[in-house]
Amino acid sequence: MSATGTYVALLVISLLGPVMEIDTKSISPAERLSDLGMDSLMSMQLSQSIQAHTGAELSAAALLNSRIEDVAAYVLTQLLGVPGASEVSD
């Protein structure tokens, strides 16, 4: 993961704390959101938070089984305007 990708992953992790009411200090970008206990309501809240902070649009359903680093990579492609970027998936 590039330095920019790592920064975006850390941003996603920082947005998890308020949504999931967890301490984010020990969360790895390789972790799946579902393994952290994310449910559908939390994924919707995280999707809205990511969009509010970055402008990137992600469906809540796509977040549920995604790894944080995959979410970060998708957000980065949205920010860079990469054509044909596919949304994160299982």
Secondary structure, 3 states (H helix, E strand, C coil): CCHHHHHHHHHHHHHHHHHHCCCCCCCCCCCECHHHCCCHHHHHHHHHHHHHHHCCCCCHHHHHCCEHHHHHHHHHHHHHCCCCCCCCCC
